[in-house]
Amino acid sequence: MNINKCKIIRVSLYKVFQKRLKVNEKEAHYLLEKILDQLKRAFLNVQDPRIKISSFGTFMVTHKKERMGRNPRTLVKSVILPRRKITFRASKGLLQKLNHPSTEEML
């Protein structure tokens, strides 16, 4: 299964795990859920708002301040409450592969 030709959803991810790791469906599903659970826990960690995955990139939790906004349809002004947001910054290696793919990686 080529992950580039489908949406990245849980089912497609654990099928890739299943094929590449040569484990059964239940084990692949368990592994994926554990990885996603660890990512969720890391995002909720207040002390360190960064998750760095080597050769992939860094996820950061940033804080957005309260601000004024308006409904573009009705033009009614309203306050947008403060919130937290997750941003992603790709690693240099990943950006190089995206911008200069070799013929091997496209197959």
C-alpha positions in Angstrom: 0.0 0.0 0.0 1.5 3.3 -1.1 0.7 5.9 1.6 1.1 8.7 -0.9 -2.0 7.6 -2.8 -4.5 7.7 0.1 -5.6 9.9 2.9 -3.5 9.4 6.0 -6.1 8.0 8.4 -5.7 5.5 11.3 -6.7 2.5 9.2 -4.1 3.3 6.5 -1.4 3.9 9.1 -1.9 0.7 11.0 -2.1 -1.3 7.7 1.3 0.2 6.8 2.6 -0.8 10.3 1.1 -4.3 9.8 2.8 -4.8 6.4 6.2 -3.3 7.2 6.6 -4.6 10.8 5.1 -8.0 9.8 2.7 -8.0 12.8 -1.0 -8.9 12.9 -3.8 -6.3 12.6 -4.4 -6.2 16.4 -0.8 -5.6 17.2 -0.4 -2.9 14.5 -3.5 -1.1 15.8 -2.2 -1.3 19.4 1.2 0.2 18.4 -0.5 3.1 16.5 -2.8 3.9 19.4 0.2 3.9 21.8 2.2 6.3 19.6 -0.8 8.6 19.2 -1.5 8.5 23.0 2.1 9.5 23.7 1.8 12.4 21.3 -1.4 13.5 23.0 0.2 13.3 26.4 3.2 15.3 25.2 1.0 18.1 23.8 -0.9 18.3 27.1 2.4 18.6 29.0 2.5 22.1 30.3 6.3 22.2 31.1 7.6 21.5 27.6 5.4 22.6 24.8 7.7 21.0 22.1 7.8 17.6 20.6 10.8 17.0 18.4 10.9 14.0 16.1 14.4 13.6 14.6 14.6 13.9 10.8 10.9 14.8 10.7 10.2 18.1 12.5 9.0 19.8 15.6 5.5 20.3 16.9 5.0 23.3 19.1 2.1 24.4 21.3 1.8 28.1 21.1 -0.6 30.5 23.0 -2.8 32.8 21.0 -3.9 36.0 22.9 -7.4 37.3 23.1 -8.3 39.6 20.2 -11.1 41.3 18.4 -12.5 39.7 15.3 -15.6 40.1 13.2 -18.0 37.8 11.4 -17.3 38.4 7.7 -20.9 37.8 6.7 -22.7 40.1 9.3 -19.7 42.3 10.1 -20.6 42.0 13.8 -17.5 42.4 16.0 -16.8 39.9 18.8 -14.0 38.8 21.1 -12.0 35.8 20.1 -11.0 34.1 23.4 -7.4 33.1 24.1 -6.5 29.6 23.0 -3.6 27.1 22.5 -2.6 26.1 19.0 -0.3 23.3 17.6 2.1 24.3 14.9 4.6 22.1 13.0 8.0 23.0 11.6 9.5 20.5 9.2 13.2 19.5 9.6 15.7 20.6 7.1 16.1 17.1 5.8 12.3 16.7 5.3 12.1 20.0 3.5 15.0 19.0 1.2 13.2 15.8 0.3 10.0 17.7 -0.4 11.6 20.3 -2.6 14.1 18.0 -4.3 12.7 14.5 -4.5 14.8 11.8 -6.0 13.2 9.3 -8.4 13.6 6.5 -5.8 11.5 8.3 -3.2 8.6 8.9 -5.6 8.1 5.2 -6.3 
